[in-house]
């Protein structure tokens, strides 16, 4: 019988003829980032969002550099005895509006309005939706029934009509609504948008919690005597980060459009606060856009690029966080 001699313990790779390759572990963050950076569209969207945020922050500095305030009035051009908005020039980069205000300065200030309303409204909606969705999915029973019916009622409402009504009522007085909690302006619009968008997040979180609460690690937490609050926000919530982040990035552009729609209809945002929706509304008054095309073009392009950028980032995050559902 032939015998096989085992290699000496001191034998190295040269003795056995086998090349040893070190295996380096990769963290979930590294895996996520490696997938995300391969999505060029998502990276382009992230860069555009970063530029918009920087532009919104430095808007006062840019306005000071240009020498025009967002509500500063300049003389209109006269053609045939008719006062017309000033077109794009070296003095007015994006032209002027029907009141003689600088469209460029108002456009970059409009970025501040849209981003502040979108982030604040989405933040409040996310907090309300995550808390109520987690409670409904974890406890079930009559608590789940009540929260789910409230979600169904809010989702069945004609959102735009109710938003217009609330914005109009709360803007009639200087004190606003809810004892002054919602003041006319950005806080009012942010509160209205959050009121009508939290059910979407709540429904998604509830569905995820219903599937996670039967997992072994939740049963182990119960067996170890963990409290309900500890299980919900210490065990379940960390496993909901991916869908929450993805849906948050996808709901931000919807909230930007929501704010622009209210501003376009003349409710919520005051006339003195620059807003892309308000600027588009001004461009449609008396068909001004037919000869003052710049009044509609520039705020419309900024609104389009902003919503497109957030949607691209949301799609990229979805593919990076859930590679099994990737389109590639």
Long-range contacts (C-beta under 8 A, 24 or more apart in sequence): 32-320, 32-321, 33-320, 35-319, 35-320, 35-323, 35-326, 36-316, 36-317, 36-320, 39-315, 39-316, 39-319, 39-320, 41-312, 41-315, 41-316, 42-312, 42-313, 42-315, 42-316, 42-317, 42-319, 42-320, 43-316, 44-309, 44-312, 45-308, 45-309, 45-310, 45-311, 45-312, 45-313, 45-316, 46-309, 46-313, 46-316, 48-305, 48-306, 48-309, 49-306, 49-309, 49-310, 49-313, 52-111, 52-115, 52-306, 52-309, 53-115, 55-108, 55-111, 56-108, 56-111, 56-112, 56-115, 56-116, 57-112, 59-105, 59-108, 59-109, 59-111, 59-112, 62-105, 62-108, 63-105, 63-108, 63-109, 66-93, 66-102, 66-104, 66-105, 68-92, 68-101, 68-102, 68-104, 68-105, 69-102, 69-105, 70-101, 70-102, 70-105, 70-106, 70-109, 70-274, 71-101, 71-272, 72-101, 72-102, 73-99, 73-100, 73-101, 74-100, 74-101, 74-102, 75-100, 76-100, 84-291, 84-292, 85-288, 85-292, 85-294, 85-295, 87-292, 87-294, 88-294, 94-294, 94-298, 95-292, 95-294, 95-295, 95-298, 97-279, 97-282, 97-283, 97-292, 97-295, 98-282, 98-285, 98-288, 98-292, 98-295, 103-279, 103-294, 103-295, 103-298, 103-299, 104-298, 105-274, 106-274, 106-279, 106-299, 107-274, 107-276, 107-279, 107-298, 107-299, 107-302, 109-274, 110-274, 110-275, 110-276, 110-278, 110-279, 110-299, 110-302, 111-276, 111-302, 111-306, 112-274, 113-186, 113-259, 113-269, 113-273, 113-274, 113-275, 113-276, 114-256, 114-259, 114-260, 114-275, 114-276, 114-303, 114-306, 115-256, 115-306, 116-186, 116-190, 117-186, 117-189, 117-190, 117-193, 117-255, 117-256, 117-259, 118-252, 118-253, 118-255, 118-256, 118-259, 119-252, 120-186, 120-190, 120-194, 121-189, 121-190, 121-191, 121-193, 121-194, 121-197, 121-255, 121-258, 121-259, 122-194, 122-197, 122-248, 122-251, 122-252, 122-255, 124-190, 124-191, 124-194, 124-198, 125-193, 125-194, 125-197, 125-198, 125-200, 125-201, 125-251, 125-255, 126-198, 126-201, 126-244, 126-248, 128-194, 128-198, 128-201, 128-202, 129-197, 129-198, 129-199, 129-200, 129-201, 129-202, 129-203, 129-204, 129-205, 130-201, 130-202, 130-205, 130-237, 130-240, 130-244, 132-198, 132-202, 133-201, 133-202, 133-203, 133-204, 133-205, 133-206, 133-209, 134-205, 134-206, 134-209, 134-232, 134-233, 134-236, 134-237, 134-240, 135-232, 136-202, 136-206, 136-209, 137-205, 137-206, 137-207, 137-208, 137-209, 137-210, 137-213, 138-209, 138-213, 138-228, 138-231, 138-232, 138-236, 139-228, 140-210, 144-206, 147-202, 147-206, 148-206, 150-199, 151-199, 151-202, 151-203, 154-195, 154-196, 154-198, 154-199, 155-199, 155-200, 155-203, 157-196, 159-196, 160-261, 162-196, 163-192, 163-193, 163-196, 163-258, 163-262, 163-267, 163-268, 164-262, 164-265, 164-267, 166-192, 166-195, 167-192, 167-262, 167-267, 167-268, 168-267, 171-267, 171-268, 184-268, 184-270, 185-268, 185-269, 185-270, 185-273, 186-269, 186-273, 188-268, 189-259, 189-262, 189-268, 189-269, 192-262, 192-268, 193-255, 193-258, 193-259, 197-251, 197-254, 197-255, 197-258, 200-247, 200-251, 201-244, 201-247, 201-248, 201-251, 204-243, 204-247, 205-240, 205-243, 205-244, 208-239, 208-240, 208-243, 209-236, 209-240, 212-236, 212-239, 212-240, 242-321, 242-322, 245-317, 245-321, 246-314, 246-317, 246-318, 246-321, 246-322, 249-310, 249-313, 249-314, 249-317, 250-310, 250-311, 250-314, 252-310, 253-306, 253-307, 253-308, 253-310, 253-311, 253-314, 256-303, 256-306, 256-307, 256-310, 257-303, 257-307, 260-303, 276-300, 276-302, 276-303, 277-303
